[in-house]
């Protein structure tokens, strides 16, 4: 099955896991894990190196170097380097009912390939007064590479906006994949989702509730135009509740493929031409409680280097997008999520005699198709199964491939 960024991080199991309850927690299984020793920029280790988890935490060891090609960065003298991060993501995110934690500078979350998420700001303001804060997408865009990322002074490669090389951001027909986690533990998705928060309706582009001000003057700031056009400052954008699909944080509580029972989720936002749209990622403050250890606490106390002081299990995927060049079983499944039937389309280049088994959350086979052949379409009736998460495993000649399936309500 051909995999793009859309499939990075889909549920995978170690062979022994097929006889036990499979790991399904999105905070564990959604990472682009480097199982082959692949390298990226300047021959540095790429993507996520290790994922470990306990009953309450997930520890993500990563280089902050993606597996795709990056650079050059026009006018930017910085060079990406291995950051050796160990980020800590809670498995049980909780809404913060006290004073919200501001989304500050530096890394505010991490994409599924271990690359840092930065906020909307470039850390500068008009006349350094801290009033009219500069929009990084406007001021730093010339230094972005084709993947819309760049390195900062310490070599931390990052994205302020939707990471166009991580997933297919132009796919407007499917719910966008889970592409990262904020440091409060809530997921970050691409720009497309179900119209309705209950998981129903057509797929639509998530629209932020921020619009560009029509004002021609700025109080205690420069006039609009010339060197300072509308949109070059963060304060040029006005939030109106209900103007779009998302709240002031660029998120909403909703059903997603990975969370069929619903979750608060942040979204990256794009305009109708698939260009980044303000505020680009999550904004202003975190919805949930932010754990210590990930956020920067000043130049002498950089975050993201957590010590693991508890017993953990190493998550070892059987297959990842990195090894997809070795595939011999080739197929497509659709629709996914599905409320009734799952259709399996075997590619004409696939191997013969493929067995397809559907596992439930307890690791039990609930459906099976034998001797699937190239270029043939097959169907699987799921109407007698409970809504939830399943694992479709294909096997032939000692080769295995797994894909997560959502049986929707």
C-alpha positions as CSV (number, residue, x, y, z in Angstrom):
1,X,0.0,0.0,0.0
2,X,1.5,3.3,-1.0
3,X,2.0,5.6,1.9
4,X,2.4,9.3,2.0
5,X,2.6,11.6,5.0
6,X,-1.2,10.8,5.5
7,X,-0.2,7.3,6.6
8,X,2.8,8.2,8.7
9,X,2.2,7.1,12.2
10,X,-0.8,4.8,11.5
11,X,-1.3,2.0,14.1
12,X,1.4,-0.7,13.9
13,X,2.1,-3.6,16.1
14,X,5.1,-5.8,17.0
15,X,4.6,-9.4,15.9
16,X,4.1,-10.5,19.5
17,X,1.4,-7.8,20.0
18,X,-0.9,-9.7,17.6
19,X,-1.6,-12.2,20.4
20,X,-2.2,-9.5,23.0
21,X,-4.3,-6.3,23.2
22,X,-2.9,-4.0,20.6
23,X,-1.6,-0.6,21.4
24,X,-4.1,1.9,20.1
25,X,-3.4,5.2,22.0
26,X,-2.8,7.9,19.3
27,X,-0.2,9.5,21.6
28,X,1.8,6.4,21.3
29,X,1.2,5.1,17.7
30,X,1.1,8.3,15.7
31,X,4.8,9.0,15.4
32,X,7.1,8.7,12.4
33,X,9.6,6.3,13.9
34,X,12.9,5.8,12.2
35,X,13.4,2.0,12.2
36,X,16.1,1.9,9.5
37,X,18.8,4.3,10.7
38,X,17.8,6.7,7.9
39,X,19.3,10.2,7.9
40,X,18.2,13.6,6.8
41,X,19.8,17.0,6.5
42,X,23.6,16.8,6.8
43,X,23.4,13.1,7.4
44,X,21.8,13.6,10.8
45,X,19.4,11.0,12.2
46,X,15.9,11.8,11.0
47,X,12.4,11.7,12.4
48,X,11.6,10.1,15.8
49,X,14.3,7.7,17.1
50,X,12.4,6.2,20.1
51,X,8.9,6.2,21.6
52,X,8.6,5.0,25.2
53,X,5.4,5.0,27.3
54,X,4.2,4.4,30.8
55,X,0.6,4.2,32.1
56,X,0.4,8.0,32.0
57,X,3.2,9.4,29.8
58,X,4.7,9.1,26.4
59,X,8.4,10.0,25.9
60,X,9.4,11.0,22.3
61,X,13.1,11.0,21.6
62,X,13.8,12.9,18.4
63,X,16.5,14.9,16.5
64,X,14.2,17.7,15.2
65,X,15.5,16.7,11.7
66,X,12.8,15.5,9.3
67,X,13.1,12.6,6.9
68,X,12.3,14.8,3.9
69,X,14.8,17.2,2.2
70,X,15.0,20.6,3.7
71,X,16.7,23.9,2.8
72,X,18.0,26.2,1.5
73,X,17.0,29.2,3.7
74,X,17.5,32.5,1.9
75,X,19.0,35.1,4.1
76,X,19.1,32.8,7.2
77,X,22.6,32.0,8.4
78,X,21.5,29.3,10.8
79,X,22.1,25.5,10.3
80,X,19.9,22.7,11.5
81,X,21.5,20.4,14.1
82,X,20.5,17.4,16.1
83,X,18.6,18.7,19.2
84,X,18.4,15.3,21.0
85,X,15.0,16.2,22.4
86,X,13.0,14.0,24.8
87,X,9.5,15.4,24.8
88,X,7.0,14.3,27.3
89,X,3.3,13.9,26.2
90,X,0.6,13.1,28.7
91,X,-1.7,10.2,27.7
92,X,-4.6,11.8,29.6
93,X,-4.8,15.4,28.7
94,X,-7.1,17.5,30.9
95,X,-8.8,20.8,30.3
96,X,-7.2,23.6,32.3
97,X,-9.9,25.1,34.5
98,X,-7.5,27.5,36.2
99,X,-5.3,30.2,34.6
100,X,-4.5,29.2,31.1
101,X,-0.9,28.8,30.1
102,X,0.2,31.2,27.3
103,X,1.5,29.8,24.1
104,X,4.9,31.4,24.2
105,X,8.1,31.5,22.1
106,X,10.2,28.5,21.2
107,X,8.7,25.1,20.7
108,X,5.1,24.9,21.8
109,X,4.4,21.3,20.5
110,X,5.9,18.7,18.3
111,X,4.9,17.3,14.9
112,X,4.7,13.6,14.5
113,X,8.1,13.5,12.8
114,X,9.8,15.1,15.8
115,X,10.1,18.6,14.3
116,X,9.2,21.5,16.6
117,X,6.0,23.5,16.3
118,X,6.6,27.3,16.8
119,X,3.9,29.9,17.3
120,X,2.8,32.8,15.1
121,X,5.4,35.3,16.3
122,X,9.0,36.0,15.2
123,X,9.8,37.3,18.7
124,X,10.1,40.9,17.6
125,X,7.8,43.9,17.7
126,X,7.5,47.4,16.2
127,X,10.2,49.6,17.8
128,X,10.7,46.7,20.3
129,X,7.8,48.1,22.3
130,X,6.0,44.8,22.7
131,X,2.8,46.3,21.3
132,X,2.7,45.5,17.6
133,X,4.1,42.0,17.5
134,X,5.5,40.7,14.2
135,X,3.8,37.9,12.2
136,X,6.5,35.3,11.5
137,X,4.8,34.1,8.3
138,X,5.1,37.6,6.9
139,X,8.5,38.7,8.1
140,X,10.3,35.3,7.9
141,X,8.6,33.7,4.9
142,X,11.6,34.6,2.6
143,X,13.8,32.3,4.7
144,X,11.4,29.4,4.7
145,X,12.3,26.4,2.6
146,X,9.9,24.5,0.3
147,X,8.6,22.6,3.3
148,X,7.8,26.0,5.0
149,X,10.4,25.5,7.8
150,X,13.7,27.0,8.9
151,X,16.3,26.7,11.7
152,X,16.7,29.2,14.5
153,X,20.0,30.3,16.1
154,X,20.5,27.1,18.1
155,X,19.9,24.9,15.0
156,X,16.3,23.9,15.9
157,X,14.5,23.3,12.7
158,X,10.8,24.2,13.1
159,X,7.5,25.2,11.4
160,X,5.4,28.2,12.3
161,X,2.7,27.1,9.8
162,X,1.3,23.9,8.3
163,X,4.3,21.5,7.5
164,X,3.5,21.0,3.8
165,X,6.0,18.1,3.4
166,X,4.8,16.1,6.3
167,X,1.4,15.3,4.9
168,X,-0.8,16.0,1.9
169,X,-2.2,19.4,2.8
170,X,-4.0,19.6,-0.5
171,X,-6.2,16.6,0.2
172,X,-9.7,18.1,0.7
173,X,-11.6,14.8,0.4
174,X,-10.4,13.1,3.6
175,X,-10.2,14.1,7.2
176,X,-6.6,15.5,7.7
177,X,-4.2,13.2,9.6
178,X,-3.1,13.8,13.1
179,X,0.2,15.7,12.5
180,X,1.4,16.6,16.0
181,X,0.7,17.2,19.7
182,X,0.7,20.4,21.7
183,X,2.5,20.3,25.0
184,X,-0.8,20.0,26.9
185,X,-1.3,16.6,25.2
186,X,-4.1,17.5,22.8
187,X,-3.7,16.5,19.2
188,X,-2.9,18.8,16.2
189,X,-4.6,18.1,12.9
190,X,-4.2,19.2,9.3
191,X,-6.7,21.7,7.9
192,X,-9.6,19.4,6.9
193,X,-12.2,17.8,9.2
194,X,-15.8,16.8,9.4
195,X,-18.2,19.6,9.0
196,X,-20.0,18.8,12.3
197,X,-18.2,18.4,15.6
198,X,-20.0,15.0,16.1
199,X,-18.1,13.5,13.2
200,X,-20.8,13.8,10.6
201,X,-21.2,15.9,7.5
202,X,-18.9,16.4,4.5
203,X,-15.2,17.0,4.8
204,X,-14.5,20.8,4.9
205,X,-11.6,23.1,5.4
206,X,-11.4,24.4,8.9
207,X,-11.7,28.2,8.9
208,X,-10.2,30.2,11.7
209,X,-12.4,32.8,13.4
210,X,-9.8,35.5,12.8
211,X,-10.1,38.1,10.0
212,X,-7.9,40.8,8.8
213,X,-8.7,44.3,10.2
214,X,-9.8,46.9,7.7
215,X,-8.3,49.7,9.8
216,X,-5.9,52.1,8.1
217,X,-4.2,53.3,11.3
218,X,-2.6,51.6,14.3
219,X,-2.7,53.0,17.8
220,X,0.9,53.6,18.9
221,X,2.0,51.9,15.8
222,X,2.9,52.6,12.1
223,X,0.2,53.4,9.6
224,X,-1.1,50.5,7.5
225,X,0.7,50.3,4.2
226,X,4.2,50.6,2.7
227,X,6.7,48.8,4.9
228,X,4.0,47.7,7.3
229,X,1.0,46.3,5.3
230,X,-2.1,44.9,6.8
231,X,-1.3,41.4,8.2
232,X,2.4,42.0,9.0
233,X,1.5,42.3,12.7
234,X,-0.4,39.7,14.9
235,X,-2.7,42.5,16.2
236,X,-3.8,43.2,12.7
237,X,-6.1,40.2,13.0
238,X,-9.4,40.4,14.9
239,X,-11.1,37.4,16.5
240,X,-14.9,37.1,16.2
241,X,-16.5,34.2,18.0
242,X,-18.3,32.0,15.6
243,X,-16.9,33.7,12.5
244,X,-15.2,30.4,11.5
245,X,-15.1,26.8,12.6
246,X,-12.5,27.2,15.4
247,X,-12.2,29.0,18.7
248,X,-9.7,31.7,19.6
249,X,-7.1,29.0,20.2
250,X,-7.6,27.6,16.6
251,X,-9.2,24.4,18.0
252,X,-12.5,22.8,18.9
253,X,-13.9,19.8,20.7
254,X,-14.9,17.2,18.0
255,X,-14.9,13.7,16.8
256,X,-11.8,12.7,14.7
257,X,-10.7,9.4,13.2
258,X,-8.3,8.8,16.0
259,X,-10.7,9.9,18.7
260,X,-14.2,8.5,17.8
261,X,-15.5,9.5,21.2
262,X,-14.3,13.1,20.7
263,X,-11.4,15.2,21.9
264,X,-10.4,18.8,22.0
265,X,-8.1,19.2,19.0
266,X,-6.1,22.0,17.4
267,X,-5.9,22.5,13.7
268,X,-3.5,24.2,11.3
269,X,-5.3,26.6,9.0
270,X,-5.1,27.2,5.3
271,X,-6.9,29.5,3.0
272,X,-8.9,28.4,-0.1
273,X,-5.6,28.4,-2.1
274,X,-3.9,26.1,0.4
275,X,-1.7,28.9,1.7
276,X,-1.2,29.2,5.5
277,X,-3.9,31.2,7.1
278,X,-3.7,33.1,10.4
279,X,-3.1,32.1,13.2
280,X,-1.6,29.1,11.3
281,X,-1.3,26.7,14.3
282,X,-2.7,26.8,17.9
283,X,-2.7,30.3,19.4
284,X,-2.7,32.5,22.5
285,X,-3.1,29.9,25.2
286,X,-3.2,26.1,25.7
287,X,-6.6,24.5,26.2
288,X,-5.2,21.9,28.6
289,X,-2.8,21.6,31.5
290,X,0.8,21.9,30.3
291,X,3.4,19.6,31.9
292,X,6.7,20.9,32.9
293,X,9.9,20.0,31.1
294,X,8.9,20.8,27.5
295,X,8.7,24.5,27.5
296,X,11.8,26.8,27.4
297,X,12.4,28.6,30.7
298,X,15.0,31.0,29.3
299,X,18.2,30.8,27.3
300,X,20.0,28.9,30.1
301,X,17.1,26.4,30.6
302,X,15.9,25.1,27.2
303,X,13.0,22.7,27.4
304,X,12.5,19.4,25.7
305,X,15.2,17.4,27.5
306,X,13.1,15.5,29.9
307,X,14.6,12.8,32.2
308,X,12.7,9.5,32.2
309,X,12.4,8.5,35.9
310,X,9.8,5.8,35.6
311,X,9.5,2.3,34.1
312,X,8.5,2.5,30.5
313,X,7.8,0.2,27.5
314,X,9.5,0.9,24.2
315,X,7.0,1.1,21.3
316,X,8.3,-0.9,18.4
317,X,6.2,-0.6,15.2
318,X,6.3,-3.5,12.8
319,X,6.2,-1.2,9.7
320,X,6.4,2.5,9.2
321,X,6.3,4.9,6.3
322,X,10.1,4.9,6.2
323,X,10.3,1.3,5.1
324,X,7.5,1.5,2.6
325,X,9.9,1.1,-0.3
326,X,10.2,-2.6,0.7
327,X,6.5,-3.2,0.3
328,X,5.2,-6.3,-1.5
329,X,1.6,-6.2,-0.4
330,X,-0.1,-3.3,-2.1
331,X,-3.8,-2.3,-1.6
332,X,-6.2,0.5,-0.7
333,X,-9.0,0.5,1.7
334,X,-12.0,2.9,1.7
335,X,-14.0,4.5,3.1
336,X,-12.1,5.0,6.3
337,X,-13.8,5.7,8.7
338,X,-16.8,3.6,7.6
339,X,-20.2,3.0,9.1
340,X,-21.0,-0.2,7.2
341,X,-18.7,-1.8,4.5
342,X,-15.0,-1.7,4.1
343,X,-13.8,-2.1,0.5
344,X,-10.3,-3.5,-0.2
345,X,-8.8,-2.8,-3.6
346,X,-5.8,-5.0,-4.3
347,X,-3.2,-3.3,-6.5
348,X,-2.3,-5.1,-9.7
349,X,1.3,-5.0,-8.6
350,X,0.6,-6.8,-5.3
351,X,1.7,-10.2,-4.4
352,X,-0.7,-13.2,-4.7
353,X,-2.7,-15.0,-2.0
354,X,-3.0,-12.3,0.6
355,X,-4.8,-13.0,3.8
356,X,-6.6,-10.0,5.4
357,X,-7.6,-10.2,9.1
358,X,-9.5,-7.6,11.1
359,X,-8.5,-7.4,14.8
360,X,-10.6,-5.8,17.5
361,X,-9.2,-3.9,20.5
362,X,-8.7,-7.2,22.4
363,X,-6.5,-8.6,19.6
364,X,-9.2,-11.0,18.4
365,X,-9.8,-11.8,14.7
366,X,-13.4,-10.6,14.0
367,X,-13.3,-10.7,10.1
368,X,-11.1,-12.5,7.6
369,X,-10.5,-12.7,3.9
370,X,-8.4,-15.4,2.4
371,X,-6.5,-15.6,-0.9
372,X,-6.9,-12.1,-2.0
373,X,-5.4,-11.6,-5.4
374,X,-4.0,-8.6,-7.4
375,X,-6.4,-6.3,-9.2
376,X,-9.5,-7.7,-7.4
377,X,-11.8,-5.7,-5.2
378,X,-13.1,-7.2,-2.0
379,X,-15.7,-6.1,0.6
380,X,-16.0,-6.7,4.3
381,X,-19.3,-6.2,6.1
382,X,-18.7,-4.3,9.4
383,X,-22.4,-3.6,10.2
384,X,-22.3,-6.3,13.0
385,X,-19.3,-4.7,14.7
386,X,-19.3,-2.1,17.4
387,X,-18.1,1.4,16.6
388,X,-14.4,1.8,17.5
389,X,-10.9,1.2,16.4
390,X,-9.8,-2.0,14.6
391,X,-6.6,-3.2,12.9
392,X,-6.5,-4.6,9.4
393,X,-3.6,-6.9,9.0
394,X,-2.5,-8.3,5.6
395,X,-0.1,-11.2,5.3
396,X,1.6,-13.1,2.5
397,X,4.8,-15.0,2.2
398,X,6.1,-13.8,5.6
399,X,5.3,-10.2,4.9
400,X,2.8,-8.2,7.0
401,X,1.2,-4.8,6.7
402,X,-1.2,-3.2,9.2
403,X,-3.6,-0.3,8.9
404,X,-5.9,1.2,11.4
405,X,-9.7,1.1,10.6
406,X,-12.3,3.2,12.2
407,X,-15.9,1.8,12.5
408,X,-17.9,4.9,12.9
409,X,-21.3,5.3,14.5
